[in-house]
Structures are given as C-alpha cells and as structure tokens.
Amino acid sequence: MKNEYDFSKGKKNPYAKMLKKQVTINLSTEVIVYFKEQAKETGIPYQTLINLYLMDCARSGKKLAITWY
C-alpha cells in the first residue's frame, strides 16, 4: 500500500443519490407481524419488503384513503 493516494482526479459517485437513508419510524405491531410473515414466505427481509411497498406507492402516486371513526 502507498503512504499517500492522489484523489484530486476523483469523481463523485453517480449512484450516491440512489442510496437509502436511515430513518426511525414507529410501526404498529400488526404491521411488523404482517411484513415478517411475508418475509418468511418470500425469503426477503421484512425491512426490504416495507421499503419495496412504500416505493411502489410513491412511484405509482397512490393516495391513502382514510376514514375517521
């Protein structure tokens, strides 16, 4: 290994905008259980399934229909 490296001609990562951002979110136990069951069936981690579902909603422009009781 070199003692020093020259990064003066380095380029920004073009994929950096596509990286995920860590957030803290409170989810109901029912939601977590649902996605963990889906994870067992699909072999995909439940956090990934939640992200995929939310991404699908965002990309398709789904609107939440809320009924207040």
TORVEXKOL-729108 format. One line per 10 residues: number of its first residue (from 1); their letters; for each residue x, y, z of N, C-alpha, C, O, CB. Coordinates in nm, 3 decimals. Glycine has a CB too. Example, Ala and Ser with C-alpha at 12.3 -4.5 7.8 and 13.67 -1.06 7.14 Angstrom:
2
1	as	1.319,-0.569,0.780,1.230,-0.450,0.780,1.320,-0.330,0.780,1.424,-0.332,0.846,1.131,-0.447,0.905  1.285,-0.225,0.708,1.367,-0.106,0.714,1.290,0.003,0.787,1.341,0.114,0.804,1.408,-0.060,0.572
% end
This chain:
69
1	mkneydfskg	0.084,-0.118,0.000,0.000,0.000,0.000,0.088,0.125,0.000,0.197,0.126,0.057,-0.095,0.000,0.122  0.038,0.226,-0.065,0.110,0.354,-0.066,0.084,0.429,0.065,-0.017,0.407,0.131,0.066,0.440,-0.187  0.176,0.515,0.099,0.156,0.601,0.218,0.053,0.709,0.190,-0.019,0.751,0.280,0.289,0.665,0.261  0.046,0.754,0.063,-0.049,0.858,0.024,-0.111,0.823,-0.110,-0.048,0.758,-0.193,0.019,0.996,0.018  -0.235,0.865,-0.129,-0.305,0.844,-0.256,-0.352,0.979,-0.309,-0.386,1.068,-0.231,-0.426,0.747,-0.238  -0.352,0.994,-0.440,-0.394,1.119,-0.503,-0.539,1.107,-0.549,-0.567,1.035,-0.646,-0.301,1.155,-0.623  -0.630,1.175,-0.482,-0.771,1.172,-0.518,-0.814,1.300,-0.590,-0.933,1.326,-0.604,-0.856,1.152,-0.394  -0.718,1.378,-0.635,-0.750,1.507,-0.699,-0.829,1.489,-0.828,-0.901,1.580,-0.869,-0.623,1.585,-0.727  -0.818,1.374,-0.892,-0.892,1.350,-1.017,-1.010,1.255,-0.993,-1.065,1.198,-1.087,-0.798,1.291,-1.125  -1.048,1.241,-0.868,-1.159,1.154,-0.833,-1.292,1.211,-0.880,-1.306,1.331,-0.898,-1.163,1.131,-0.682
11	kknpyakmlk	-1.389,1.123,-0.899,-1.523,1.163,-0.942,-1.624,1.126,-0.834,-1.605,1.029,-0.760,-1.560,1.096,-1.076  -1.730,1.205,-0.825,-1.837,1.174,-0.731,-1.907,1.046,-0.775,-1.914,1.015,-0.894,-1.938,1.291,-0.721  -1.957,0.973,-0.679,-2.030,0.851,-0.708,-2.162,0.887,-0.776,-2.245,0.955,-0.715,-2.055,0.769,-0.578  -2.184,0.843,-0.900,-2.309,0.878,-0.969,-2.432,0.809,-0.909,-2.545,0.847,-0.937,-2.299,0.841,-1.116  -2.409,0.708,-0.827,-2.520,0.633,-0.767,-2.552,0.680,-0.626,-2.642,0.626,-0.562,-2.488,0.486,-0.764  -2.481,0.780,-0.577,-2.499,0.827,-0.440,-2.642,0.875,-0.414,-2.692,0.860,-0.303,-2.401,0.938,-0.409  -2.707,0.933,-0.515,-2.844,0.982,-0.497,-2.943,0.868,-0.476,-3.051,0.889,-0.421,-2.887,1.065,-0.617  -2.906,0.747,-0.519,-2.996,0.633,-0.508,-2.979,0.555,-0.378,-3.051,0.459,-0.353,-2.975,0.540,-0.626  -2.883,0.597,-0.295,-2.860,0.527,-0.169,-2.977,0.548,-0.075,-3.050,0.646,-0.084,-2.731,0.575,-0.104  -2.994,0.454,0.015,-3.101,0.465,0.113,-3.058,0.554,0.228,-2.939,0.568,0.256,-3.141,0.326,0.165
21	kqvtinlste	-3.156,0.614,0.294,-3.130,0.700,0.410,-3.195,0.633,0.530,-3.312,0.594,0.526,-3.186,0.846,0.388  -3.120,0.620,0.637,-3.171,0.558,0.758,-3.263,0.655,0.830,-3.228,0.772,0.849,-3.056,0.514,0.849  -3.381,0.607,0.870,-3.476,0.686,0.947,-3.530,0.600,1.061,-3.518,0.478,1.060,-3.593,0.738,0.857  -3.587,0.665,1.158,-3.655,0.595,1.266,-3.804,0.616,1.245,-3.850,0.728,1.227,-3.609,0.645,1.407  -3.879,0.506,1.249,-4.023,0.514,1.227,-4.093,0.420,1.325,-4.044,0.310,1.351,-4.060,0.478,1.079  -4.204,0.463,1.379,-4.283,0.379,1.469,-4.391,0.309,1.388,-4.475,0.374,1.325,-4.345,0.462,1.584  -4.389,0.176,1.391,-4.488,0.096,1.320,-4.567,0.014,1.421,-4.514,-0.026,1.524,-4.421,0.005,1.214  -4.692,-0.010,1.390,-4.773,-0.091,1.479,-4.725,-0.236,1.475,-4.667,-0.281,1.376,-4.923,-0.083,1.441  -4.749,-0.306,1.583,-4.712,-0.447,1.591,-4.777,-0.527,1.479,-4.716,-0.617,1.423,-4.752,-0.506,1.727  -4.902,-0.492,1.446,-4.975,-0.561,1.339,-4.902,-0.549,1.205,-4.894,-0.646,1.129,-5.118,-0.503,1.327
31	vivyfkeqak	-4.849,-0.432,1.176,-4.775,-0.409,1.050,-4.647,-0.491,1.049,-4.615,-0.555,0.949,-4.743,-0.259,1.031  -4.574,-0.490,1.159,-4.449,-0.565,1.168,-4.473,-0.715,1.153,-4.401,-0.783,1.080,-4.378,-0.536,1.301  -4.574,-0.766,1.221,-4.608,-0.909,1.211,-4.644,-0.944,1.067,-4.601,-1.047,1.016,-4.725,-0.944,1.306  -4.724,-0.860,1.002,-4.765,-0.885,0.864,-4.643,-0.896,0.772,-4.631,-0.992,0.695,-4.857,-0.773,0.814  -4.553,-0.798,0.780,-4.437,-0.799,0.692,-4.338,-0.909,0.728,-4.269,-0.960,0.640,-4.368,-0.664,0.695  -4.328,-0.947,0.855,-4.242,-1.058,0.892,-4.296,-1.190,0.838,-4.219,-1.278,0.800,-4.226,-1.066,1.044  -4.428,-1.204,0.835,-4.489,-1.324,0.775,-4.461,-1.328,0.625,-4.429,-1.433,0.570,-4.642,-1.327,0.802  -4.473,-1.213,0.560,-4.443,-1.204,0.417,-4.295,-1.237,0.392,-4.260,-1.299,0.292,-4.477,-1.064,0.362  -4.209,-1.194,0.484,-4.065,-1.219,0.471,-4.035,-1.369,0.476,-3.952,-1.419,0.400,-3.988,-1.146,0.582  -4.104,-1.440,0.566,-4.085,-1.585,0.574,-4.126,-1.653,0.444,-4.059,-1.745,0.398,-4.165,-1.642,0.692
41	etgipyqtli	-4.236,-1.608,0.386,-4.286,-1.668,0.262,-4.197,-1.639,0.143,-4.179,-1.724,0.056,-4.427,-1.619,0.234  -4.142,-1.518,0.137,-4.067,-1.476,0.019,-3.916,-1.493,0.034,-3.845,-1.500,-0.066,-4.097,-1.332,-0.012  -3.868,-1.498,0.157,-3.724,-1.505,0.180,-3.656,-1.370,0.168,-3.534,-1.361,0.162,-3.662,-1.601,0.083  -3.736,-1.263,0.164,-3.685,-1.126,0.155,-3.698,-1.063,0.294,-3.803,-1.077,0.356,-3.763,-1.041,0.046  -3.595,-0.995,0.343,-3.605,-0.932,0.476,-3.725,-0.837,0.485,-3.759,-0.768,0.389,-3.475,-0.855,0.506  -3.789,-0.837,0.602,-3.912,-0.759,0.615,-3.890,-0.610,0.595,-3.979,-0.541,0.545,-3.973,-0.782,0.751  -3.772,-0.558,0.633,-3.745,-0.416,0.611,-3.741,-0.385,0.462,-3.787,-0.279,0.418,-3.612,-0.375,0.678  -3.686,-0.476,0.384,-3.680,-0.460,0.239,-3.821,-0.463,0.180,-3.852,-0.386,0.090,-3.593,-0.570,0.175  -3.906,-0.552,0.231,-4.044,-0.559,0.182,-4.119,-0.430,0.212,-4.195,-0.381,0.127,-4.117,-0.677,0.246  -4.100,-0.374,0.330,-4.165,-0.247,0.364,-4.116,-0.138,0.269,-4.196,-0.059,0.219,-4.137,-0.207,0.511
51	nlylmdcars	-3.986,-0.134,0.244,-3.930,-0.034,0.153,-3.986,-0.053,0.012,-4.022,0.045,-0.054,-3.776,-0.044,0.151  -3.993,-0.177,-0.036,-4.046,-0.203,-0.170,-4.192,-0.159,-0.181,-4.233,-0.102,-0.282,-4.033,-0.352,-0.205  -4.270,-0.186,-0.077,-4.411,-0.148,-0.079,-4.426,0.004,-0.082,-4.504,0.058,-0.160,-4.484,-0.206,0.043  -4.351,0.072,0.003,-4.358,0.218,0.007,-4.307,0.279,-0.122,-4.361,0.380,-0.169,-4.279,0.273,0.126  -4.204,0.220,-0.181,-4.152,0.269,-0.309,-4.257,0.253,-0.418,-4.274,0.341,-0.502,-4.023,0.194,-0.347  -4.327,0.140,-0.417,-4.434,0.118,-0.515,-4.544,0.223,-0.500,-4.593,0.276,-0.599,-4.494,-0.024,-0.499  -4.581,0.254,-0.375,-4.682,0.357,-0.350,-4.635,0.492,-0.402,-4.711,0.565,-0.466,-4.713,0.366,-0.200  -4.510,0.526,-0.373,-4.457,0.657,-0.414,-4.449,0.668,-0.566,-4.486,0.771,-0.623,-4.318,0.679,-0.352  -4.401,0.564,-0.631,-4.384,0.569,-0.777,-4.516,0.568,-0.852,-4.528,0.628,-0.959,-4.299,0.453,-0.823  -4.616,0.500,-0.797,-4.745,0.493,-0.865,-4.838,0.607,-0.824,-4.946,0.622,-0.881,-4.812,0.360,-0.837
61	gkklaitwy	-4.797,0.687,-0.726,-4.878,0.800,-0.683,-5.002,0.761,-0.606,-5.102,0.832,-0.607,-4.918,0.881,-0.801  -4.996,0.646,-0.538,-5.111,0.601,-0.459,-5.143,0.703,-0.351,-5.054,0.760,-0.289,-5.084,0.462,-0.396  -5.270,0.724,-0.329,-5.318,0.814,-0.224,-5.383,0.731,-0.116,-5.455,0.636,-0.145,-5.417,0.921,-0.281  -5.360,0.766,0.006,-5.416,0.696,0.118,-5.562,0.737,0.139,-5.594,0.856,0.147,-5.334,0.722,0.245  -5.648,0.640,0.147,-5.790,0.667,0.174,-5.812,0.645,0.324,-5.803,0.533,0.374,-5.887,0.574,0.086  -5.841,0.754,0.394,-5.857,0.746,0.540,-6.002,0.772,0.577,-6.064,0.868,0.531,-5.764,0.848,0.612  -6.054,0.685,0.661,-6.188,0.704,0.715,-6.174,0.722,0.866,-6.129,0.632,0.936,-6.283,0.583,0.681  -6.213,0.838,0.916,-6.205,0.864,1.058,-6.333,0.818,1.125,-6.443,0.844,1.077,-6.180,1.013,1.086  -6.317,0.749,1.235,-6.433,0.696,1.307,-6.478,0.789,1.414,-6.575,0.760,1.484,-6.403,0.562,1.367
% end
